């Protein structure tokens, strides 16, 4: 379905999760600049205060609430506060908050796996469910979930992050069909590579994996590759503009893919046979030659108390 443009579709108020940096910050500021009532979420009060100051320094007004997507109580309290600020609940939700997890599938700890799944999937969908009752009561609303091209393009050292975004994309498609009859529209946005603090945290993940049972050479190669990708990537503004468009048009597309690399990458992933795709990615990460020594049996590293 092609989108239909209409200025009448603008929501008056928007809750933006993960609004303190990257795509979330760019989106919150853009929507505030366009006259929307914006409530941004932050992981701490200090970050919430910094977000408000950043907006004020640009002559903009927005509100900020503290929300930890890992904590159901925190999510309920934040959405409740957003409802107070918007006279019943926001007209739209931009579910943007997410965290990376870099490293080989069997090298990262179970605690970190749970965290990335809780934040990127469970917590994000929890917030969707919390804003839905008010939208259903009004008979209108819009939810934009921010996934990633990585949901459709798996690569070495990025398996768990891709898995979390693939799960979010799949759930978004189901949610769209389930709640459309209530007048609530659901849109998926899949950005390609964007220069954000995301990449710094991914580098930290890789640095932490130089352990006795992790392949340090492969992780160093991945860190170098991620660094080059970050330097070549553009800023988050194109993604923010796409999100704003998805909120503004009367009949948005079901999915927006943002960035040339995302368009080309997903097309090639679908067109190329797996053996060719595996070969190219393995060479990029220096995984195309046999290891010097036989590794220990692969296992996901457990944490104490697991």
C-alpha positions in Angstrom: 0.0 0.0 0.0 1.4 3.4 -1.0 1.3 6.1 1.7 -1.1 9.0 1.4 0.1 12.4 2.6 -2.1 14.5 4.8 -1.1 17.2 7.3 -4.3 16.3 9.2 -2.6 13.1 10.3 -0.1 14.8 12.6 -0.4 13.4 16.2 -0.5 16.2 18.8 1.6 14.3 21.3 4.3 11.7 20.9 6.2 9.5 23.4 9.7 8.8 22.2 11.7 6.1 24.0 15.4 6.2 24.1 15.4 10.0 23.4 18.7 11.0 25.0 21.0 10.1 22.1 21.2 9.0 18.5 18.0 8.4 16.5 15.8 9.0 19.5 17.3 12.4 20.3 17.2 13.5 16.7 13.6 12.4 16.4 12.5 14.1 19.7 14.1 17.4 18.7 12.7 17.3 15.1 9.1 16.6 16.4 9.4 19.3 19.0 10.6 21.7 16.3 7.5 20.8 14.2 5.2 21.8 17.1 4.4 18.4 18.6 4.1 17.8 22.3 7.1 15.5 22.9 7.7 13.3 25.9 11.2 11.7 25.7 12.3 8.8 27.9 15.7 8.5 29.6 17.3 5.8 31.7 18.1 8.2 34.6 16.9 11.5 36.0 20.3 13.1 35.1 19.8 12.0 31.5 16.2 13.3 31.5 17.4 16.7 32.8 20.1 16.8 30.1 17.5 16.1 27.4 15.3 19.0 28.6 18.4 21.3 28.6 19.4 20.2 25.1 16.0 21.1 23.8 15.9 24.4 25.7 19.3 25.4 24.2 17.8 25.0 20.8 14.7 27.0 21.7 12.5 24.0 22.0 10.2 22.6 24.7 9.8 19.0 25.5 9.2 16.9 28.6 11.3 13.9 29.8 10.4 11.0 32.0 12.6 8.3 33.5 12.0 4.8 32.0 14.0 1.6 32.3 12.7 -0.9 29.7 14.0 -3.8 31.8 11.7 -2.9 34.7 7.9 -3.3 34.3 7.2 -1.0 37.2 9.4 1.8 35.7 7.6 1.4 32.3 4.1 1.6 33.9 5.1 4.7 35.9 6.7 6.4 32.9 3.6 5.8 30.7 1.4 7.0 33.5 3.4 10.2 33.8 3.2 10.6 30.0 -0.6 10.2 30.3 -0.8 13.0 32.8 1.2 15.3 30.6 -0.9 14.5 27.5 -4.4 14.5 29.1 -5.0 10.8 28.8 -2.1 9.4 26.9 0.1 10.2 23.9 -1.4 10.1 20.4 1.7 8.3 19.1 4.6 6.2 20.3 8.0 6.1 18.7 9.5 2.9 20.2 13.1 3.6 19.5 15.1 2.6 22.6 17.5 -0.3 22.0 21.0 -1.5 22.9 23.7 -3.4 21.0 25.3 -6.7 21.8 28.5 -7.5 19.9 30.4 -10.7 20.0 30.2 -14.3 18.8 27.0 -16.1 19.7 28.7 -18.5 22.1 31.0 -16.0 23.7 28.6 -13.5 25.3 27.1 -14.0 28.8 23.6 -15.1 29.4 23.0 -11.9 31.5 23.9 -9.8 28.5 21.7 -11.9 26.2 18.7 -11.5 28.6 19.4 -7.8 28.8 19.4 -7.2 25.0 16.2 -9.3 24.6 14.5 -7.6 27.5 15.3 -4.1 26.2 15.0 -4.6 22.5 12.0 -6.9 22.4 10.1 -7.5 25.7 10.4 -4.0 27.1 9.7 -2.3 23.8 6.5 -4.3 23.3 5.6 -3.8 26.9 5.5 0.0 26.3 3.4 -0.6 23.1 0.9 -2.5 25.2 0.8 0.2 27.9 -0.1 3.0 25.4 -2.7 1.0 23.6 -5.7 1.2 25.9 -5.9 5.0 25.5 -5.5 4.8 21.8 -8.1 2.1 21.5 -10.5 4.2 23.6 -10.0 7.2 21.3 -10.2 5.0 18.2 -7.0 6.3 16.8 -3.3 6.2 17.4 0.0 5.4 15.8 3.0 3.3 16.9 6.3 3.4 15.1 8.8 0.7 16.2 12.5 1.3 15.2 14.1 -2.0 14.3 17.2 -2.3 12.1 18.4 -3.6 8.7 20.3 -6.1 10.9 17.0 -7.8 11.5 17.2 -9.1 7.9 21.0 -9.2 7.5 22.8 -11.4 10.0 26.5 -11.1 10.3 29.3 -12.6 12.5 29.8 -10.9 15.8 26.2 -9.5 15.7 24.0 -12.5 16.1 22.2 -11.7 19.3 21.5 -8.1 18.3 20.2 -9.3 14.9 18.1 -11.9 16.7 16.5 -9.2 19.0 15.7 -6.9 16.1 14.4 -9.8 14.0 12.1 -10.7 16.9 10.9 -7.1 17.2 10.2 -6.8 13.5 8.2 -10.0 13.5 6.2 -8.9 16.5 5.6 -5.5 14.9 4.1 -7.1 11.8 1.8 -9.2 14.0 0.8 -6.3 16.2 -0.1 -4.2 13.1 -2.6 -6.8 11.9 -4.0 -7.4 15.4 -4.8 -3.8 16.3 -5.6 -2.2 13.0 -9.4 -2.7 13.6 -9.2 -0.4 16.6 -8.0 2.5 14.5 -4.3 2.2 15.6 -1.7 2.1 12.9 1.6 0.3 13.4 4.7 1.1 11.3 8.1 -0.5 11.2 11.3 1.5 10.5 14.5 -0.3 9.6 17.5 2.0 9.5 20.8 1.0 8.0 24.1 2.0 9.5 23.9 5.3 11.5 26.7 7.0 13.4 25.5 6.9 17.0 26.8 5.9 20.4 25.6 2.5 19.6 28.9 1.7 17.9 30.9 2.8 21.0 29.0 0.3 23.2 29.5 -2.4 20.6 33.3 -1.7 20.7 33.1 -2.0 24.5 31.4 -5.4 24.2 34.1 -6.7 21.9 36.9 -5.4 24.2 35.3 -7.2 27.1 35.4 -10.5 25.2 39.2 -10.9 25.0 39.0 -13.8 27.4 40.7 -17.2 27.5 37.8 -18.9 25.7 37.2 -16.1 23.2 38.9 -15.7 19.8 40.7 -12.3 20.5 41.9 -12.1 16.9 38.5 -12.4 15.5 37.1 -9.8 18.0 39.9 -7.4 17.1 39.1 -7.8 13.4 35.4 -7.1 14.2 36.3 -4.1 16.3 38.3 -2.6 13.5 35.6 -3.3 11.0 32.9 -1.7 13.2 35.2 1.3 13.7 35.5 1.8 9.9 31.7 1.4 9.5 31.1 4.0 12.2 33.4 6.5 10.5 31.7 6.1 7.1 28.1 6.3 8.5 25.9 9.3 8.3 24.0 10.9 11.2 20.6 10.0 12.5 18.7 12.9 10.9 17.5 10.9 7.8 16.0 8.3 10.1 14.3 11.0 12.2 12.8 12.5 9.1 11.5 9.2 8.0 9.9 8.6 11.5 8.3 12.1 11.3 6.9 11.2 7.9 5.5 7.9 9.2 3.7 9.9 11.9 2.5 12.6 9.5 1.0 10.8 6.5 -2.6 9.7 6.6 -1.8 6.2 5.4 1.8 5.3 6.1 3.7 2.4 4.6 3.9 -0.7 6.7 7.7 -0.6 6.6 10.2 2.1 5.9 13.8 1.0 5.1 16.2 3.9 5.6 19.7 4.3 4.0 21.3 3.1 0.8 23.2 0.4 2.6 20.0 -1.0 4.1 18.3 -1.1 0.7 21.2 -2.7 -1.0 22.0 -5.0 1.8 18.5 -6.4 2.2 18.1 -6.8 -1.5 21.4 -8.7 -1.9 20.7 -10.8 1.2 17.5 -12.0 -0.4 19.0 -12.5 -3.9 22.3 -14.1 -3.1 22.5 -17.8 -2.2 23.5 -18.5 1.4 26.9 -20.0 0.5 27.9 -16.8 -1.3 26.5 -14.6 1.5 28.4 -16.7 4.1 31.6 -16.5 2.1 31.6 -12.7 1.7 30.8 -12.1 5.4 33.3 -14.7 6.6 36.1 -12.9 4.6 35.1 -9.6 6.0 35.5 -10.9 9.6 38.6 -13.1 8.8 36.6 -16.3 9.4 37.4 -17.9 6.0 40.4 -19.9 7.1 40.7 -22.7 9.6 41.5 -21.8 13.1 45.1 -22.4 14.3 44.0 -24.5 17.2 40.9 -26.5 17.9 38.6 -24.4 20.1 37.0 -25.6 23.3 33.5 -26.9 22.9 31.2 -24.0 22.0 28.9 -22.9 24.7 27.2 -19.7 25.8 29.0 -18.4 28.9 26.8 -18.7 31.9 26.9 -16.3 34.8 26.9 -17.1 38.5 23.5 -17.9 39.8 22.1 -18.8 36.3 
